[in-house]
Amino acid sequence: MDLEKTIMIKYTIKKLNENTNLNYKETKQTFDEIFSGNASTDQINDFITLLGQKRETPSEIAGTADSLRTHSLSTPKKVVLNRLGLRKDYSNSLNF
């Protein structure tokens, strides 16, 4: 992990701690850092937890989806999505 490349996730964690919404660009850049391997496990846990507690906005969801799309096309690894939901509620939701 390159500490110089973790600027955005530190910034967005601070904003989320203040219960402030992120814009599309901030969300996409943060997920780009995560998917590039430039964020620590603790940073990822904090970011995902705070984002979920705040409730995601459409801009945040769009930034997440675009980052996923970008990295899934350039990554040879198989991407698996849980279609059943974390609580197995069969709501046809997607969980990453």
C-alpha positions in Angstrom: 0.0 0.0 0.0 1.3 3.4 -1.0 0.5 5.9 1.8 0.7 8.8 -0.7 -2.2 7.4 -2.6 -4.6 7.2 0.4 -5.5 10.9 0.4 -9.1 10.6 -0.8 -10.2 7.8 1.6 -8.9 9.7 4.6 -10.8 12.8 3.4 -14.0 10.9 2.8 -13.8 9.1 6.1 -13.6 12.5 7.8 -16.6 13.8 5.8 -18.6 10.7 6.7 -17.7 11.1 10.4 -19.4 14.5 10.1 -22.4 12.8 8.5 -21.8 14.7 5.3 -22.8 13.3 1.9 -20.1 12.6 -0.7 -20.4 13.7 -4.3 -20.0 11.4 -7.3 -16.3 12.2 -7.8 -15.3 11.7 -4.1 -17.0 8.4 -4.0 -15.6 7.1 -7.3 -12.1 8.2 -6.3 -12.3 6.6 -2.9 -13.5 3.3 -4.4 -10.7 3.6 -7.1 -8.2 3.8 -4.2 -9.8 0.7 -2.5 -9.9 -1.4 -5.7 -6.3 -0.4 -6.6 -5.1 -1.8 -3.2 -4.1 1.6 -1.9 -6.3 1.5 1.3 -5.8 -0.3 4.5 -8.3 -2.8 5.8 -9.1 -0.4 8.7 -9.7 2.4 6.2 -12.0 0.2 4.1 -13.9 -1.0 7.1 -14.4 2.6 8.4 -15.4 3.9 5.0 -18.0 1.2 4.3 -19.4 1.2 7.8 -19.8 5.0 7.9 -21.3 5.1 4.3 -23.9 2.5 5.3 -24.8 4.2 8.6 -25.4 7.5 6.8 -27.5 5.9 4.0 -26.1 6.2 0.5 -27.2 9.0 -1.9 -27.8 8.4 -5.6 -24.5 10.2 -6.4 -22.6 7.9 -4.0 -24.2 4.8 -5.5 -23.4 6.1 -9.1 -19.7 6.7 -8.1 -19.5 3.2 -6.5 -21.1 1.6 -9.6 -18.8 3.4 -12.0 -15.7 2.5 -10.0 -16.8 -1.2 -9.9 -17.4 -1.1 -13.6 -14.0 0.4 -14.3 -12.1 -2.1 -12.1 -14.1 -5.2 -13.1 -13.3 -4.7 -16.8 -9.6 -4.3 -16.1 -9.3 -7.0 -13.5 -8.8 -10.7 -14.6 -10.2 -11.9 -11.3 -13.8 -13.2 -11.1 -16.2 -10.8 -9.4 -18.9 -12.3 -7.3 -22.0 -10.5 -6.1 -24.3 -11.9 -3.4 -27.8 -11.7 -5.0 -29.6 -13.0 -1.9 -28.8 -10.2 0.4 -26.8 -10.3 3.6 -29.8 -11.3 5.6 -31.0 -13.8 3.1 -34.2 -11.9 2.7 -34.5 -12.7 -1.0 -35.1 -9.1 -1.9 -33.2 -9.4 -5.1 -30.7 -6.7 -3.8 -27.1 -6.7 -4.7 -24.4 -6.7 -2.0 -20.8 -6.0 -2.8 
